[in-house]
Amino acid sequence: MQSPLPALALLFNAFIWGLSWWPFRQMHGAGLHPLWATALMYGAILLVLLALRPGISAQLRQHRSLWLLALCSGLNNVAFNWAITIGDVVRVILLFYLMPAWSVLLAWRFLGERPTPQALARLLLAFSGVLLVLWPAEGGLPRLLAALTLADLLAILGGFTFAVTNVTLRRLHAVPGQARMVAMFGGCMLMALLAAQLGRSMGLVPPFPPLSATWAWVAALLAVVLLIGNWALQFGAARLAAGTTAIIMLSEVVFASGSSTLLGAAQLTGGTLAGGALILLAAGWSVWRPRVHAAGTPHAPSDKVTDTRPEAP
């Protein structure tokens, strides 16, 4: 009988990310904006990793294409962390999980993978769900555009850059895994710093606050927990099929929705529930694998959900 530990490890990782909105809000309430928090945590982790494995720096210089990975991974984390701090958590998570739909279009454009009719159907299903989530009670396209919040836009951007990161990782499959992961950590730190400075100039982000024991302890603990969670992701994903991993990852939506609803950080409307069901159905469908026939092997869908948030190498 297969050990349940890999599945439990993946559930633990999903649980960590599903509840990550709460410590980010605690730090925000203590005066530390999520952009500064992201830069601080990933910067500290990056320094430790480079000190332990200094040879990775040479690998980074050898593969300049890792800068693209750093860019899209950094934007992914910046957008996600900022959105879950200031927005309705359920709404943000659902918009973020539009990633499989973006992957269809990106793989078509950059990898030359023409979408199948099933992939196009998933695309239509996912975007229909997004419309239901975003559609205002009063209705009408003008009101829909007027009702979009910064958190909504950040969540959509996060899902899109999540998909770009997936496609980029596939193109960089020959690059050593440690170099890819360090590039992603570095990208999170750099993009958070750049976004914080830009947001500060626009009046959207306050200056870096004086040191506070409240947010300092939360940031340190969250950094450690994320490392443990991502180690659990590596352990589980290496021992289970990719489709199984992706399905278990969707439990993050359940953890985030349940915790945020109980703690008053989200509102479950009829439109959110209906749209979320369509988005999750599209995401689940994207990792379904047809039975392999003896005559040949079916093509793997290009929009598989893969967690590309930085992992501990």
TORTILO-256754 format. One line per field, with one value per residue (C-alpha): residue number from 0; chain; x, y, z. Coordinates in nm, 3 decimals, padded with zeros to 5 digits, always signed. Example, Ala and Ser with C-alpha at 12.3 -4.5 7.8 and 13.67 -1.06 7.14 Angstrom:
! TORTILO-256754
k: 0; 1 .
c: A; A .
X: +01.230; +01.367 .
Y: -00.450; -00.106 .
Z: +00.780; +00.714 .
***
This chain:
! TORTILO-256754
k: 0; 1; 2; 3; 4; 5; 6; 7; 8; 9; 10; 11; 12; 13; 14; 15; 16; 17; 18; 19; 20; 21; 22; 23; 24; 25; 26; 27; 28; 29; 30; 31; 32; 33; 34; 35; 36; 37; 38; 39; 40; 41; 42; 43; 44; 45; 46; 47; 48; 49; 50; 51; 52; 53; 54; 55; 56; 57; 58; 59; 60; 61; 62; 63; 64; 65; 66; 67; 68; 69; 70; 71; 72; 73; 74; 75; 76; 77; 78; 79; 80; 81; 82; 83; 84; 85; 86; 87; 88; 89; 90; 91; 92; 93; 94; 95; 96; 97; 98; 99; 100; 101; 102; 103; 104; 105; 106; 107; 108; 109; 110; 111; 112; 113; 114; 115; 116; 117; 118; 119; 120; 121; 122; 123; 124; 125; 126; 127; 128; 129; 130; 131; 132; 133; 134; 135; 136; 137; 138; 139; 140; 141; 142; 143; 144; 145; 146; 147; 148; 149; 150; 151; 152; 153; 154; 155; 156; 157; 158; 159; 160; 161; 162; 163; 164; 165; 166; 167; 168; 169; 170; 171; 172; 173; 174; 175; 176; 177; 178; 179; 180; 181; 182; 183; 184; 185; 186; 187; 188; 189; 190; 191; 192; 193; 194; 195; 196; 197; 198; 199; 200; 201; 202; 203; 204; 205; 206; 207; 208; 209; 210; 211; 212; 213; 214; 215; 216; 217; 218; 219; 220; 221; 222; 223; 224; 225; 226; 227; 228; 229; 230; 231; 232; 233; 234; 235; 236; 237; 238; 239; 240; 241; 242; 243; 244; 245; 246; 247; 248; 249; 250; 251; 252; 253; 254; 255; 256; 257; 258; 259; 260; 261; 262; 263; 264; 265; 266; 267; 268; 269; 270; 271; 272; 273; 274; 275; 276; 277; 278; 279; 280; 281; 282; 283; 284; 285; 286; 287; 288; 289; 290; 291; 292; 293; 294; 295; 296; 297; 298; 299; 300; 301; 302; 303; 304; 305; 306; 307; 308; 309; 310; 311; 312 .
c: A; A; A; A; A; A; A; A; A; A; A; A; A; A; A; A; A; A; A; A; A; A; A; A; A; A; A; A; A; A; A; A; A; A; A; A; A; A; A; A; A; A; A; A; A; A; A; A; A; A; A; A; A; A; A; A; A; A; A; A; A; A; A; A; A; A; A; A; A; A; A; A; A; A; A; A; A; A; A; A; A; A; A; A; A; A; A; A; A; A; A; A; A; A; A; A; A; A; A; A; A; A; A; A; A; A; A; A; A; A; A; A; A; A; A; A; A; A; A; A; A; A; A; A; A; A; A; A; A; A; A; A; A; A; A; A; A; A; A; A; A; A; A; A; A; A; A; A; A; A; A; A; A; A; A; A; A; A; A; A; A; A; A; A; A; A; A; A; A; A; A; A; A; A; A; A; A; A; A; A; A; A; A; A; A; A; A; A; A; A; A; A; A; A; A; A; A; A; A; A; A; A; A; A; A; A; A; A; A; A; A; A; A; A; A; A; A; A; A; A; A; A; A; A; A; A; A; A; A; A; A; A; A; A; A; A; A; A; A; A; A; A; A; A; A; A; A; A; A; A; A; A; A; A; A; A; A; A; A; A; A; A; A; A; A; A; A; A; A; A; A; A; A; A; A; A; A; A; A; A; A; A; A; A; A; A; A; A; A; A; A; A; A; A; A; A; A; A; A; A; A; A; A; A; A; A; A; A; A; A; A; A; A .
X: +00.000; +00.128; +00.235; +00.003; +00.300; +00.349; -00.018; -00.011; +00.301; +00.125; -00.179; +00.047; +00.198; -00.150; -00.255; +00.042; -00.029; -00.403; -00.348; -00.061; -00.302; -00.337; +00.031; +00.059; -00.238; -00.092; +00.232; +00.037; -00.160; +00.168; +00.294; +00.486; +00.345; +00.331; +00.583; +00.840; +00.755; +00.809; +01.143; +01.258; +01.167; +01.297; +01.608; +01.694; +01.631; +01.840; +02.137; +02.128; +02.110; +02.393; +02.607; +02.544; +02.588; +02.813; +02.866; +02.513; +02.625; +02.839; +02.542; +02.332; +02.593; +02.609; +02.234; +02.118; +01.771; +01.721; +01.657; +01.323; +01.238; +01.334; +01.114; +00.796; +00.833; +00.896; +00.591; +00.385; +00.470; +00.446; +00.098; -00.029; +00.103; -00.023; -00.365; -00.439; -00.341; -00.580; -00.856; -01.135; -00.933; -01.175; -01.211; -00.832; -00.760; -01.017; -00.887; -00.533; -00.632; -00.722; -00.362; -00.449; -00.646; -00.354; -00.126; -00.324; -00.268; +00.096; +00.191; +00.024; +00.217; +00.561; +00.583; +00.395; +00.141; -00.187; -00.477; -00.708; -01.087; -01.089; -00.832; -01.041; -01.347; -01.156; -01.051; -01.413; -01.520; -01.254; -01.319; -01.694; -01.623; -01.418; -01.705; -01.939; -01.694; -01.640; -01.990; -02.147; -02.494; -02.622; -02.491; -02.357; -02.010; -01.943; -02.022; -01.806; -01.506; -01.579; -01.610; -01.265; -01.035; -00.658; -00.675; -00.870; -00.615; -00.325; -00.486; -00.532; -00.175; -00.053; -00.232; -00.098; +00.263; +00.215; +00.141; +00.436; +00.660; +00.533; +00.607; +00.951; +01.039; +00.954; +01.183; +01.463; +01.433; +01.802; +01.918; +02.016; +01.725; +01.916; +01.997; +01.631; +01.514; +01.770; +01.673; +01.312; +01.400; +01.613; +01.338; +01.088; +01.320; +01.412; +01.059; +00.921; +01.182; +01.118; +00.740; +00.765; +00.976; +00.742; +00.436; +00.592; +00.649; +00.282; +00.157; +00.033; +00.302; +00.425; +00.799; +00.972; +00.867; +01.087; +01.168; +00.878; +00.890; +00.537; +00.602; +00.964; +00.860; +00.575; +00.806; +01.072; +00.820; +00.646; +00.978; +01.062; +00.714; +00.721; +01.056; +00.917; +00.602; +00.798; +01.022; +00.699; +00.597; +00.920; +00.884; +00.526; +00.555; +00.858; +00.659; +00.318; +00.191; +00.178; -00.198; -00.242; -00.014; -00.213; -00.547; -00.424; -00.292; -00.645; -00.717; -00.542; -00.866; -01.059; -00.817; -00.811; -01.188; -01.270; -01.023; -01.097; -01.474; -01.453; -01.228; -01.433; -01.182; -01.413; -01.777; -01.926; -02.186; -02.384; -02.179; -01.852; -01.962; -02.089; -01.788; -01.548; -01.705; -01.643; -01.283; -01.205; -01.376; -01.157; -00.846; -00.936; -01.015; -00.675; -00.494; -00.718; -00.532; -00.711; -00.636; -00.332; -00.421; -00.192; -00.186; -00.019; +00.026; -00.203; -00.054; -00.019; -00.227; -00.026; -00.222; -00.131; -00.144; +00.205; +00.311; +00.597; +00.628; +00.989; +01.092; +01.391; +01.657 .
Y: +00.000; +00.345; +00.563; +00.857; +01.078; +01.238; +01.336; +01.466; +01.668; +01.831; +01.902; +02.065; +02.290; +02.384; +02.454; +02.689; +02.885; +02.880; +03.051; +03.276; +03.568; +03.591; +03.660; +03.905; +04.095; +04.081; +04.236; +04.493; +04.585; +04.628; +04.872; +04.645; +04.656; +04.314; +04.431; +04.517; +04.191; +03.990; +04.157; +04.109; +03.740; +03.628; +03.842; +03.672; +03.325; +03.408; +03.522; +03.199; +02.981; +03.164; +03.137; +02.763; +02.700; +02.973; +02.776; +02.860; +03.215; +03.082; +02.889; +03.204; +03.389; +03.105; +03.106; +03.460; +03.332; +03.289; +03.665; +03.605; +03.341; +03.580; +03.852; +03.649; +03.456; +03.777; +03.949; +03.640; +03.656; +04.034; +04.036; +03.740; +03.858; +04.213; +04.098; +03.859; +04.129; +04.398; +04.209; +03.961; +03.640; +03.402; +03.634; +03.677; +03.304; +03.221; +03.487; +03.367; +03.011; +03.130; +03.025; +02.708; +02.918; +03.157; +02.856; +02.741; +03.074; +03.109; +02.756; +02.817; +03.140; +03.053; +02.673; +02.613; +02.384; +02.427; +02.397; +02.101; +02.147; +02.032; +02.297; +02.567; +02.443; +02.470; +02.820; +02.923; +02.759; +02.939; +03.285; +03.236; +03.167; +03.484; +03.688; +03.542; +03.620; +03.979; +04.062; +04.331; +04.288; +04.580; +04.422; +04.592; +04.609; +04.972; +04.885; +04.574; +04.783; +05.043; +04.773; +04.624; +04.680; +04.690; +04.347; +04.206; +04.337; +04.209; +03.864; +03.843; +03.962; +03.704; +03.421; +03.535; +03.561; +03.226; +03.078; +03.262; +03.114; +02.765; +02.812; +02.961; +02.670; +02.429; +02.615; +02.610; +02.241; +02.185; +02.446; +02.301; +02.304; +02.486; +02.772; +02.800; +02.811; +03.072; +03.283; +03.265; +03.365; +03.651; +03.762; +03.775; +03.996; +04.229; +04.264; +04.333; +04.604; +04.764; +04.747; +04.894; +05.186; +05.247; +05.220; +05.458; +05.719; +05.684; +05.709; +05.348; +05.206; +05.362; +05.384; +05.093; +05.119; +05.125; +04.782; +04.634; +04.310; +04.229; +04.219; +04.102; +03.782; +03.717; +03.769; +03.536; +03.264; +03.292; +03.263; +02.944; +02.799; +02.870; +02.691; +02.390; +02.398; +02.409; +02.126; +01.931; +02.023; +01.883; +01.565; +01.505; +01.614; +01.388; +01.082; +01.139; +01.180; +01.539; +01.523; +01.402; +01.678; +01.943; +01.816; +01.815; +02.168; +02.288; +02.222; +02.557; +02.717; +02.527; +02.624; +02.989; +03.010; +02.841; +03.035; +03.374; +03.326; +03.223; +03.518; +03.772; +03.834; +03.716; +03.714; +03.416; +03.549; +03.341; +03.475; +03.395; +03.039; +02.976; +03.137; +02.962; +02.628; +02.691; +02.803; +02.501; +02.270; +02.408; +02.371; +02.015; +01.927; +02.061; +01.789; +01.500; +01.236; +01.011; +00.642; +00.552; +00.321; +00.056; +00.224; +00.535; +00.791; +01.093; +01.439; +01.590; +01.904; +02.223; +02.393; +02.168; +02.344; +02.351; +02.532; +02.757; +02.963; +02.946; +02.623; +02.553; +02.398 .
Z: +00.000; -00.092; +00.199; +00.275; +00.369; +00.021; +00.001; +00.359; +00.277; -00.017; +00.197; +00.454; +00.184; +00.059; +00.418; +00.467; +00.151; +00.215; +00.550; +00.441; +00.407; +00.788; +00.881; +00.592; +00.733; +01.083; +00.955; +00.756; +01.066; +01.255; +00.990; +00.749; +00.395; +00.221; -00.041; +00.226; +00.403; +00.083; +00.013; +00.373; +00.400; +00.062; +00.098; +00.428; +00.282; -00.025; +00.185; +00.386; +00.075; -00.102; +00.211; +00.232; -00.142; -00.289; -00.611; -00.724; -00.810; -01.095; -01.234; -01.230; -01.436; -01.688; -01.761; -01.836; -01.922; -01.548; -01.531; -01.705; -01.448; -01.169; -01.321; -01.366; -01.040; -00.851; -01.001; -00.923; -00.551; -00.530; -00.682; -00.478; -00.141; -00.191; -00.314; -00.026; +00.221; +00.096; -00.086; -00.027; +00.022; -00.155; -00.451; -00.477; -00.456; -00.724; -00.963; -00.899; -00.992; -01.339; -01.408; -01.609; -01.855; -01.907; -01.954; -02.258; -02.433; -02.329; -02.430; -02.767; -02.820; -02.681; -02.692; -03.015; -02.843; -03.026; -02.781; -02.822; -02.827; -02.465; -02.371; -02.540; -02.354; -02.024; -02.125; -02.184; -01.858; -01.654; -01.799; -01.753; -01.388; -01.360; -01.502; -01.240; -00.959; -01.074; -01.200; -00.977; -00.830; -01.040; -01.361; -01.671; -01.824; -01.718; -01.357; -01.384; -01.487; -01.220; -00.952; -01.017; -00.721; -00.691; -00.526; -00.823; -01.072; -00.861; -00.834; -01.212; -01.265; -01.014; -01.193; -01.529; -01.410; -01.232; -01.575; -01.734; -01.465; -01.549; -01.918; -01.842; -01.615; -01.894; -02.131; -01.872; -01.787; -01.869; -01.614; -01.272; -01.030; -00.756; -00.992; -01.095; -00.734; -00.626; -00.928; -00.814; -00.456; -00.586; -00.821; -00.535; -00.334; -00.624; -00.763; -00.417; -00.359; -00.700; -00.658; -00.307; -00.431; -00.725; -00.503; -00.255; -00.527; -00.627; -00.270; -00.261; -00.031; +00.295; +00.375; +00.543; +00.910; +01.221; +01.359; +01.554; +01.750; +01.628; +01.255; +01.295; +01.474; +01.231; +00.930; +01.074; +01.159; +00.822; +00.637; +00.829; +00.780; +00.405; +00.380; +00.563; +00.351; +00.029; +00.146; +00.198; -00.157; -00.296; -00.090; -00.200; -00.563; -00.619; -00.511; -00.668; -01.023; -01.149; -01.188; -00.831; -00.705; -00.891; -00.763; -00.401; -00.451; -00.518; -00.150; -00.095; -00.214; +00.054; +00.331; +00.222; +00.178; +00.508; +00.720; +00.565; +00.589; +00.955; +01.037; +00.841; +00.562; +00.282; +00.177; -00.003; -00.247; -00.494; -00.783; -00.605; -00.533; -00.886; -01.053; -00.819; -00.904; -01.275; -01.219; -01.001; -01.247; -01.525; -01.309; -01.213; -01.573; -01.679; -01.484; -01.586; -01.782; -02.031; -02.022; -02.233; -02.518; -02.654; -02.995; -02.863; -02.590; -02.563; -02.562; -02.217; -02.175; -02.167; -01.889; -01.596; -01.259; -01.109; -00.793; -00.901; -00.588; -00.468; -00.304; -00.085; -00.311 .
***
